[in-house]
């Protein structure tokens, strides 16, 4: 048997030690994140990448970019289908506005809006009947590793079908979606955007003819009661956090009706989604830097919470849903009476909304919001403290999120002590953001010889942190330093995301 050189042996030993984590043990529990993709209606939407490739010049240019080449091509700014490889199997790939209208028709009021058939001029490789074309596209998207395919739906029947009754038109489109395996409809603006009866009709027909299709509604908060998914809608990203939290908090007073799921989609805020049991609609994309002509990307400006430098938080939020899936509204929310106000001092191209340079945008939201649990206790009542969100999921899992603040021209992430009520000791706990400490108070005292393991949600290997966690009767306290160390163990180089981890007591 040949001898291993001492230097080689030492290098291998050190590598193995760091790969497994300094606190890890051979009898560890294995990956705390399940291997099976979640059933959550999470997706990546193409709208902002459509705008990016044409310098965010307006809706007509956005529509021009909805083509087969941009999605599947291999040129610069193309190949969108390759985005988010580590979580693709958990996401629907949702084509936004104009996948169903001719390539040379991009104005806002055209007669093709609401056609809901894959357009052959935009997708020439997918031939056959409308259902066959859609089926081929759906299969190709799945073959690329995505959970499924979806599309933006104008809230109106195309004006090209004036003699087709409304219900007949939508029944035909829903049946085609079901046969093609098309999984998601993002129903947005149009003639019927605020027509409650029309949206209810669509939900009802969908349940009958395409029961596996997610139909997402928007516009009026009360619509969540008859929606499987309801989207909180567009925000300016420099001040998105308070606006999104306020919208979600206002919707928590509703209850899903008649067997619908009633899930809130809080768009591109994965840590808010984790903290409040919502679904995620990813709008950011991994093509960083200025637009092709050198302009500042005003959808994701490189200021404040720099979204395109925070892709890891998307991975962590989506992978959390493998542990605890988003759940529907059930009048289960609580909101702190204290309201925090964020503000942003605008400079050129800080937003896709045209604002005067030097103007101030303001948004406010409750300081603390919880679902299916009492409001957390927070040690700090200063005006720059973070928003604190917490939820107990139907499976007993607990999530706590500290969300930063837009203050002036900074994204402030102050660390505070937070205490929450836990459920059972074996329930997973997700911690998202920066904290001074988090204390979880359980229903009973800690089990004898309890061991605590934690794992960066962006990785696959847990480390034991028992000796770094304070156990006191029915409480455990984990410091912010441990949360940062473990919650960023698998951080990508240059990524600015806040920590995100899952811990479990064994």
FENSULSUL-V295796 format. One record per residue. N is the residue number from 1. RES is the residue in three letters. PHI is phi in whole degrees, 0 to 359 (none if undefined). OMEGA is omega in degrees with one decimal (NA if undefined). BURIAL is 1 if it has 24 or more other C-alpha atoms within 12 Angstrom, else 0. Layout:
BEGIN
n=(N,N)
res=(RES,RES)
phi=(PHI,PHI)
omega=(OMEGA,OMEGA)
burial=(BURIAL,BURIAL)
END
This chain:
BEGIN
n=(1,2,3,4,5,6,7,8,9,10,11,12,13,14,15,16,17,18,19,20,21,22,23,24,25,26,27,28,29,30,31,32,33,34,35,36,37,38,39,40,41,42,43,44,45,46,47,48,49,50,51,52,53,54,55,56,57,58,59,60,61,62,63,64,65,66,67,68,69,70,71,72,73,74,75,76,77,78,79,80,81,82,83,84,85,86,87,88,89,90,91,92,93,94,95,96,97,98,99,100,101,102,103,104,105,106,107,108,109,110,111,112,113,114,115,116,117,118,119,120,121,122,123,124,125,126,127,128,129,130,131,132,133,134,135,136,137,138,139,140,141,142,143,144,145,146,147,148,149,150,151,152,153,154,155,156,157,158,159,160,161,162,163,164,165,166,167,168,169,170,171,172,173,174,175,176,177,178,179,180,181,182,183,184,185,186,187,188,189,190,191,192,193,194,195,196,197,198,199,200,201,202,203,204,205,206,207,208,209,210,211,212,213,214,215,216,217,218,219,220,221,222,223,224,225,226,227,228,229,230,231,232,233,234,235,236,237,238,239,240,241,242,243,244,245,246,247,248,249,250,251,252,253,254,255,256,257,258,259,260,261,262,263,264,265,266,267,268,269,270,271,272,273,274,275,276,277,278,279,280,281,282,283,284,285,286,287,288,289,290,291,292,293,294,295,296,297,298,299,300,301,302,303,304,305,306,307,308,309,310,311,312,313,314,315,316,317,318,319,320,321,322,323,324,325,326,327,328,329,330,331,332,333,334,335,336,337,338,339,340,341,342,343,344,345,346,347,348,349,350,351,352,353,354,355,356,357,358,359,360,361,362,363,364,365,366,367,368,369,370,371,372,373,374,375,376,377,378,379,380,381,382,383,384,385,386,387,388,389,390,391,392,393,394,395,396,397,398,399,400,401,402,403,404,405,406,407,408,409,410,411,412,413,414,415,416,417,418,419,420,421,422,423,424,425,426,427,428,429,430,431,432,433,434,435,436,437,438,439,440,441,442,443,444,445,446,447,448,449,450,451,452,453,454,455,456,457,458,459,460,461,462,463,464,465,466,467,468,469,470,471,472,473,474,475,476,477,478,479,480,481,482,483,484,485,486,487,488,489,490,491,492,493,494,495,496,497,498,499,500,501,502,503,504,505,506)
res=(UNK,UNK,UNK,UNK,UNK,UNK,UNK,UNK,UNK,UNK,UNK,UNK,UNK,UNK,UNK,UNK,UNK,UNK,UNK,UNK,UNK,UNK,UNK,UNK,UNK,UNK,UNK,UNK,UNK,UNK,UNK,UNK,UNK,UNK,UNK,UNK,UNK,UNK,UNK,UNK,UNK,UNK,UNK,UNK,UNK,UNK,UNK,UNK,UNK,UNK,UNK,UNK,UNK,UNK,UNK,UNK,UNK,UNK,UNK,UNK,UNK,UNK,UNK,UNK,UNK,UNK,UNK,UNK,UNK,UNK,UNK,UNK,UNK,UNK,UNK,UNK,UNK,UNK,UNK,UNK,UNK,UNK,UNK,UNK,UNK,UNK,UNK,UNK,UNK,UNK,UNK,UNK,UNK,UNK,UNK,UNK,UNK,UNK,UNK,UNK,UNK,UNK,UNK,UNK,UNK,UNK,UNK,UNK,UNK,UNK,UNK,UNK,UNK,UNK,UNK,UNK,UNK,UNK,UNK,UNK,UNK,UNK,UNK,UNK,UNK,UNK,UNK,UNK,UNK,UNK,UNK,UNK,UNK,UNK,UNK,UNK,UNK,UNK,UNK,UNK,UNK,UNK,UNK,UNK,UNK,UNK,UNK,UNK,UNK,UNK,UNK,UNK,UNK,UNK,UNK,UNK,UNK,UNK,UNK,UNK,UNK,UNK,UNK,UNK,UNK,UNK,UNK,UNK,UNK,UNK,UNK,UNK,UNK,UNK,UNK,UNK,UNK,UNK,UNK,UNK,UNK,UNK,UNK,UNK,UNK,UNK,UNK,UNK,UNK,UNK,UNK,UNK,UNK,UNK,UNK,UNK,UNK,UNK,UNK,UNK,UNK,UNK,UNK,UNK,UNK,UNK,UNK,UNK,UNK,UNK,UNK,UNK,UNK,UNK,UNK,UNK,UNK,UNK,UNK,UNK,UNK,UNK,UNK,UNK,UNK,UNK,UNK,UNK,UNK,UNK,UNK,UNK,UNK,UNK,UNK,UNK,UNK,UNK,UNK,UNK,UNK,UNK,UNK,UNK,UNK,UNK,UNK,UNK,UNK,UNK,UNK,UNK,UNK,UNK,UNK,UNK,UNK,UNK,UNK,UNK,UNK,UNK,UNK,UNK,UNK,UNK,UNK,UNK,UNK,UNK,UNK,UNK,UNK,UNK,UNK,UNK,UNK,UNK,UNK,UNK,UNK,UNK,UNK,UNK,UNK,UNK,UNK,UNK,UNK,UNK,UNK,UNK,UNK,UNK,UNK,UNK,UNK,UNK,UNK,UNK,UNK,UNK,UNK,UNK,UNK,UNK,UNK,UNK,UNK,UNK,UNK,UNK,UNK,UNK,UNK,UNK,UNK,UNK,UNK,UNK,UNK,UNK,UNK,UNK,UNK,UNK,UNK,UNK,UNK,UNK,UNK,UNK,UNK,UNK,UNK,UNK,UNK,UNK,UNK,UNK,UNK,UNK,UNK,UNK,UNK,UNK,UNK,UNK,UNK,UNK,UNK,UNK,UNK,UNK,UNK,UNK,UNK,UNK,UNK,UNK,UNK,UNK,UNK,UNK,UNK,UNK,UNK,UNK,UNK,UNK,UNK,UNK,UNK,UNK,UNK,UNK,UNK,UNK,UNK,UNK,UNK,UNK,UNK,UNK,UNK,UNK,UNK,UNK,UNK,UNK,UNK,UNK,UNK,UNK,UNK,UNK,UNK,UNK,UNK,UNK,UNK,UNK,UNK,UNK,UNK,UNK,UNK,UNK,UNK,UNK,UNK,UNK,UNK,UNK,UNK,UNK,UNK,UNK,UNK,UNK,UNK,UNK,UNK,UNK,UNK,UNK,UNK,UNK,UNK,UNK,UNK,UNK,UNK,UNK,UNK,UNK,UNK,UNK,UNK,UNK,UNK,UNK,UNK,UNK,UNK,UNK,UNK,UNK,UNK,UNK,UNK,UNK,UNK,UNK,UNK,UNK,UNK,UNK,UNK,UNK,UNK,UNK,UNK,UNK,UNK,UNK,UNK,UNK,UNK,UNK,UNK,UNK,UNK,UNK,UNK,UNK,UNK,UNK,UNK,UNK,UNK,UNK,UNK,UNK,UNK,UNK,UNK,UNK,UNK,UNK,UNK,UNK,UNK,UNK,UNK,UNK,UNK,UNK,UNK,UNK,UNK,UNK,UNK,UNK,UNK,UNK)
phi=(none,284,274,277,304,304,297,295,300,298,297,296,299,297,299,295,298,287,295,271,92,295,258,288,230,296,262,293,280,84,309,278,258,303,284,276,303,284,266,295,277,276,209,250,254,272,305,285,287,301,291,302,291,239,62,53,277,134,306,296,289,304,295,302,275,276,221,301,297,295,287,249,290,242,277,299,71,256,66,298,295,271,293,51,298,284,232,303,289,263,238,274,266,255,284,274,318,101,292,244,233,301,296,263,238,231,285,289,253,284,287,274,303,90,286,58,222,304,282,286,285,273,230,292,284,255,254,109,292,307,292,294,299,294,296,296,296,302,294,295,296,295,297,276,103,280,297,178,241,208,206,287,238,290,281,191,281,305,293,281,235,294,266,270,303,306,295,295,300,285,297,298,293,292,296,296,297,297,292,274,75,289,254,216,244,263,275,241,279,151,303,256,300,243,266,300,294,296,294,297,301,298,300,297,295,296,299,280,253,215,297,267,274,280,249,261,254,202,88,250,305,295,296,300,291,241,247,288,223,230,266,290,91,299,220,270,293,293,218,287,298,296,295,293,299,296,297,298,298,289,275,288,279,271,229,297,243,54,81,282,277,65,274,272,257,264,56,270,232,297,282,295,301,295,292,235,67,257,274,243,242,289,249,286,212,274,276,272,90,290,291,308,267,94,277,297,289,280,280,229,296,280,221,57,282,282,303,284,262,232,279,297,294,294,301,295,296,292,290,301,291,287,268,215,278,302,228,281,293,210,52,246,264,230,232,296,284,283,249,257,245,258,211,227,270,283,236,302,58,280,207,285,273,283,237,289,300,93,288,243,265,231,216,224,201,300,294,224,225,222,229,55,196,297,298,298,266,235,283,238,243,286,286,254,291,283,287,243,237,206,213,257,281,305,273,95,299,241,236,229,230,253,251,291,239,269,228,80,227,232,256,263,237,290,264,227,275,230,238,231,274,268,250,270,297,271,281,295,235,255,239,229,111,261,226,280,194,231,248,251,256,265,281,213,293,299,295,299,56,298,238,241,240,221,207,300,294,273,237,236,238,277,234,277,236,309,287,253,246,275,250,223,64,261,234,234,232,244,283,297,295,293,300,294,297,283,288,237,301,248,297,285,299,83,283,254,298,287,299,206,222,241,236,214,262,240)
omega=(-177.5,-177.8,175.1,177.7,-175.8,-178.2,179.2,-179.8,-179.3,-179.5,179.6,-179.4,-179.9,179.4,179.0,179.7,-178.8,179.7,-176.9,-177.5,-173.2,-178.2,-174.4,177.5,-177.0,-177.2,-179.2,-174.1,-174.2,-176.3,179.1,177.2,-178.8,178.3,-174.8,177.2,-178.1,173.3,-177.1,177.9,178.4,-179.4,166.2,-178.4,-173.4,-169.9,-175.0,173.6,173.3,179.6,-176.3,-174.1,176.5,170.0,178.7,-172.0,179.3,-172.6,-178.5,178.1,174.9,-176.8,179.7,-175.1,178.8,-178.6,175.9,-177.8,-179.7,-177.8,-172.3,-175.4,-178.5,177.9,178.2,-178.7,177.1,177.4,178.8,-178.7,-178.4,-177.0,172.5,-175.9,-174.9,-178.7,-175.3,-177.0,176.8,-170.1,166.2,175.3,-173.9,175.2,-177.9,-170.8,165.3,173.3,-173.9,177.4,-177.2,-175.1,-178.4,179.3,-174.2,177.7,-172.0,-174.1,-173.0,-174.2,-177.0,-179.3,-176.8,177.2,176.7,171.4,-177.4,-175.3,-175.5,178.7,176.1,-176.7,-173.0,-178.1,-175.5,-170.0,176.1,177.4,177.4,179.6,179.3,178.5,-179.4,179.3,179.6,178.6,-180.0,-179.0,179.5,178.6,176.9,178.9,177.6,173.0,-180.0,178.0,-178.9,-176.3,176.8,-178.3,175.0,-178.1,173.8,-175.6,177.4,172.0,178.7,179.0,179.1,-179.0,-174.1,-175.3,179.9,179.1,-175.0,-177.0,178.7,-179.8,-175.6,174.7,179.1,-179.6,179.2,177.7,178.5,178.2,-179.6,-178.8,-178.6,-176.0,177.4,-161.6,-169.8,172.6,176.4,-172.5,-168.8,-176.1,-177.6,-177.6,-175.4,-173.1,178.5,177.6,-174.9,-178.2,178.6,-179.8,176.0,177.6,-178.9,177.0,-178.0,178.8,178.6,178.2,-177.6,-169.4,179.9,-172.4,179.0,-179.5,171.8,175.2,-177.9,176.2,-178.2,171.9,-176.5,-173.1,-177.1,178.8,179.5,-176.9,177.2,-178.1,167.6,174.4,176.2,-176.1,-178.7,169.4,-167.7,177.1,169.8,-167.8,178.7,-179.8,-173.2,-171.0,-179.6,-179.5,179.8,178.8,179.8,-180.0,179.4,-176.9,179.1,-179.2,-175.3,177.7,-178.4,177.5,177.8,-175.4,167.5,173.1,176.0,-175.2,175.0,-178.2,175.6,171.4,-177.7,176.7,-165.5,177.7,-172.0,-180.0,171.1,178.2,179.8,-176.9,-175.6,172.4,-176.7,171.3,-174.6,172.4,-173.7,177.2,179.1,-179.4,-172.6,177.5,-172.5,174.7,-178.5,178.0,-176.0,179.7,174.4,-180.0,172.4,-179.6,-174.2,170.9,179.1,-177.8,-176.8,179.1,176.9,174.7,-172.1,-169.0,-175.3,169.2,-177.8,178.7,-179.6,-179.2,175.1,178.8,-178.1,-179.7,-179.8,-180.0,173.4,-178.6,170.5,-179.4,-176.2,-175.5,178.0,-175.1,-170.9,179.9,-178.3,-176.9,-172.9,-175.6,172.7,-178.7,175.6,177.8,177.8,179.6,176.4,179.0,172.4,176.2,-179.6,177.8,-169.4,165.6,-171.7,176.2,171.5,-175.0,173.7,172.7,-178.1,-178.6,-179.9,179.3,-177.4,177.3,-175.9,173.9,-179.4,173.7,-178.9,-178.7,175.0,-178.1,-177.7,176.6,176.4,174.3,175.5,174.5,174.7,176.4,175.3,172.2,-176.6,-171.8,-168.7,177.6,179.7,-174.0,-179.0,179.1,-179.6,166.4,178.4,-178.1,179.8,-179.7,165.3,-177.8,-179.3,179.1,178.2,179.3,-179.8,175.5,177.1,-178.5,171.6,-173.3,-176.5,-172.5,171.1,-175.4,-177.9,173.7,179.2,170.2,-170.9,-179.3,179.6,-178.8,-179.9,173.6,-178.4,174.3,179.8,174.4,177.9,178.0,178.2,-175.5,-177.8,179.1,178.2,175.6,176.8,178.8,-172.7,177.8,-179.0,179.6,165.1,172.4,172.6,175.3,176.5,-179.0,-174.9,-176.5,-178.6,178.3,-178.7,176.2,178.8,177.8,178.7,175.2,-173.2,179.6,179.7,-174.1,169.9,-178.4,175.1,-178.9,-174.6,-173.6,177.6,172.4,178.2,-178.2,-176.1,-176.0,-178.9,-178.9,177.1,176.3,-176.6,-179.2,-179.2,-176.9,166.3,177.4,178.5,-175.8,176.5,179.1,178.2,178.5,178.8,-176.6,-177.5,-175.4,176.1,-176.8,-177.7,-179.7,175.4,-179.4,178.1,-179.0,-174.9,-176.9,171.6,180.0,173.1,-176.1,169.8,174.0,180.0,179.3,178.8,NA)
burial=(0,0,0,0,0,0,0,0,0,0,0,0,0,0,0,0,0,0,0,1,1,0,1,1,0,0,0,1,1,0,1,1,1,0,0,0,1,1,1,1,1,1,1,1,1,1,1,1,1,1,1,1,1,1,1,1,1,1,1,1,1,1,1,1,1,1,1,1,0,1,1,1,0,0,0,0,1,1,1,1,1,1,1,1,0,1,1,1,1,1,1,1,1,1,1,1,1,1,1,1,1,1,1,0,1,1,0,0,0,0,0,1,1,1,1,1,1,1,1,1,1,1,1,0,0,1,0,0,0,1,1,1,1,1,1,1,1,1,1,1,1,1,0,1,1,1,1,1,1,1,1,1,1,1,1,1,1,1,0,0,0,0,0,0,0,1,1,0,1,1,1,1,1,1,1,1,1,1,1,1,1,1,1,1,1,1,1,1,1,1,0,1,1,0,0,1,0,1,1,1,1,1,1,1,1,1,1,0,0,1,1,1,1,1,1,1,1,1,1,1,1,1,1,1,1,1,1,1,1,1,1,1,1,1,1,1,1,1,1,1,1,1,1,1,1,1,1,1,1,1,1,1,1,1,1,1,0,0,0,1,1,1,1,1,1,1,1,1,1,1,1,1,1,1,1,1,1,1,1,1,1,1,1,1,1,1,1,1,1,0,1,0,0,0,0,1,1,1,1,1,1,1,1,1,1,1,1,1,1,1,1,1,1,1,1,1,1,1,1,1,1,1,1,1,1,1,1,1,1,1,1,1,1,1,1,1,0,0,1,1,1,1,1,1,1,1,1,0,1,1,1,1,0,0,0,0,0,0,0,0,1,1,1,1,1,1,1,1,1,1,1,1,1,1,1,1,1,1,0,0,0,0,0,1,1,1,1,1,1,1,1,1,1,1,0,1,1,1,1,1,1,1,1,1,1,1,1,1,1,0,1,1,1,1,1,1,1,1,1,1,1,1,1,1,1,1,1,1,1,1,1,1,1,1,1,1,1,1,1,1,1,1,0,0,0,1,0,0,0,1,1,1,1,1,1,1,1,1,1,1,1,1,1,1,1,1,0,1,1,1,1,0,0,1,1,1,1,1,1,1,0,1,1,1,1,1,1,1,1,1,1,0,0,0,1,1,1,1,1,1,1,1,1,1,1,1)
END
